[in-house]
Every structure is written in C-alpha cells, then in structure tokens.
C-alpha cells in the first residue's frame, strides 16, 4: 500500500518544524553556555565566611555601597556567596547566605540541564519551562526577594543566626 502524497501544507509544516528545531537548539545552546559560565564562575569563587562580600573576588567589584553608607545589606547581598556555596554542593550554606540566591542557583543548574537537553535533542521541553514565567511568577519572585532581603538584614544586624 502506498502512502498518500505529501500536500504543500504538510511539506511547509515539516520545513518549519526543522527550522524551528534548529533555532531552538541554537537558543538552548546559548542559554546553556550562559548558565554553565555562571555556575563555573561561582564554583571558582571562595564563598565568604561572613555570607557577604564574595563578589569582591571578581574584577572591578567593590564592597557593597549599601553596607558602607547605611550599614545595611542591599537586596542582593549574599547572592554571589549563595551561588558559590551551591556550585560547590553546599546547599544549606547557600540558603544561610541568601535564600533567594540558593533558589536562583538551583534554577540556573536546572536551566543548564534543560538547555543542554534541548540543544542536543531539539526537544520542545524548554518551552514548557519558559511558559512557567508570567505575572504570577514575577510576583512570587518579588515576594521571595523581599523576604530574602529581610532575612539578610536580620542576620546582618544580629537578630538571627
């Protein structure tokens, strides 16, 4: 039994699918490279024992201006330390340094894995993760950032830890 001939619409859908797969692979490759660079750099850094200041090991990164001028940590204080701890496999220390930083480090690791999978296979699974981002996710991230900053201020001022 012969297969029916391919229609123009079917041929176009097949061609677009191939082009979409190539574009998906390229984007995923760039995303994977970015995530690998971030985690690799974090693994290279020595996490600060104070939970802040790890970023000063990077070129041209000064001490946090908030701490210098207001004696308060900035909203991102401890993020680099959390990434460094997480990249070295110490998730509890990462959470202690900056809870949101630990979550973002794990999200970066997941991005590395999913992006690598999509780059190799051309799978559409990356679009599932991309679709999770929206207004609700932004509000959750904002609330998490606010809570993590409050935690960091309380730790810095000696009320916790």
C-alpha positions in Angstrom: 0.0 0.0 0.0 1.4 3.4 -1.0 1.5 6.4 1.3 -0.6 9.3 0.2 1.4 12.1 -1.4 2.5 14.9 0.9 0.5 18.1 0.4 2.0 21.6 0.3 0.7 22.3 3.8 2.3 19.2 5.2 5.6 20.0 3.5 5.6 23.5 4.8 4.8 22.3 8.4 7.7 19.8 8.1 10.1 22.5 6.9 9.0 25.0 9.6 9.5 22.2 12.2 13.0 21.6 11.0 13.8 25.4 11.1 12.2 25.7 14.5 14.2 22.8 15.8 17.5 24.4 14.6 16.6 27.8 16.1 15.5 26.1 19.4 18.8 24.2 19.5 20.8 27.4 19.0 18.9 29.4 21.6 19.2 26.5 24.0 23.0 26.3 23.3 23.4 30.0 24.2 21.3 29.6 27.3 23.3 26.5 28.3 26.6 28.3 27.8 25.4 31.3 29.9 24.3 29.0 32.8 27.5 27.0 32.6 29.5 30.2 32.7 27.6 31.5 35.8 27.9 28.2 37.7 31.5 27.7 36.7 32.5 31.1 37.9 30.6 30.6 41.1 32.4 27.3 41.7 35.7 29.1 41.1 35.0 31.7 43.9 35.7 31.0 47.6 32.5 31.7 49.5 32.9 34.3 52.2 32.5 33.0 55.7 30.6 36.1 56.6 27.9 35.4 54.0 28.6 38.6 52.1 31.5 40.0 50.0 32.3 37.0 47.8 31.7 39.3 44.8 34.8 41.3 45.6 36.9 38.4 44.2 35.6 39.4 40.8 37.5 42.1 38.9 36.2 45.7 39.4 33.6 44.7 42.0 33.7 47.0 45.0 32.4 46.4 48.6 28.7 46.8 48.8 27.8 50.5 48.9 24.7 50.0 51.0 26.8 48.4 53.8 29.4 51.2 53.6 26.9 54.1 53.6 23.9 52.8 55.5 25.2 49.8 57.4 22.5 47.6 55.8 22.9 44.9 53.2 21.5 45.6 49.8 18.7 43.4 48.3 21.2 41.2 46.5 23.8 40.9 49.4 24.8 37.3 49.7 23.7 36.2 46.2 27.3 35.6 45.0 28.1 33.8 48.2 25.0 31.6 47.9 25.8 30.8 44.2 29.4 29.9 45.3 28.2 27.6 48.1 25.5 26.0 45.8 28.0 25.5 42.9 30.3 23.7 45.4 27.4 21.5 46.5 26.7 23.1 49.9 23.0 23.9 49.6 22.5 24.5 53.4 25.2 27.1 53.4 23.8 28.6 50.3 20.4 29.0 51.9 22.0 30.5 55.0 23.9 33.0 52.9 21.0 34.2 50.8 17.8 32.1 50.5 16.8 33.5 47.1 20.3 33.2 45.9 20.2 29.4 46.7 16.9 29.1 44.8 18.3 31.1 41.8 21.4 28.9 41.8 19.3 25.8 41.6 17.2 27.4 38.9 20.4 28.1 37.0 21.5 24.5 37.4 18.1 23.3 36.1 18.4 25.7 33.2 21.8 24.2 32.4 20.4 20.7 32.3 17.2 21.5 30.4 19.1 23.8 28.0 21.7 21.2 27.3 19.0 18.6 26.7 17.2 20.9 24.2 20.4 21.8 22.5 21.3 18.2 21.9 17.8 16.8 21.1 15.9 19.7 19.7 13.1 18.9 22.2 10.4 21.4 23.0 10.6 20.7 26.7 12.3 24.1 27.2 9.1 25.9 26.1 7.3 24.2 29.0 9.7 25.8 31.4 9.6 29.2 29.6 5.8 29.1 29.8 6.0 29.0 33.6 7.2 32.6 33.6 4.4 35.1 33.9 2.8 37.7 36.1 2.3 35.2 39.0 5.9 34.0 38.8 7.1 37.7 38.8 5.1 38.4 42.0 6.3 35.2 43.7 9.9 36.2 42.8 9.4 39.7 44.1 7.9 38.4 47.4 10.8 35.9 47.6 13.3 38.7 47.0 11.7 40.9 49.7 11.6 38.0 52.2 15.2 37.1 51.5 16.3 40.7 51.9 14.5 40.9 55.2 16.2 37.7 56.3 19.6 39.1 55.2 19.0 42.3 57.2 18.1 40.4 60.3 21.1 38.2 60.0 23.4 41.1 59.4 22.1 43.1 62.3 22.5 40.0 64.6 18.8 39.2 65.2 19.1 35.8 63.5 21.9 33.2 63.2 
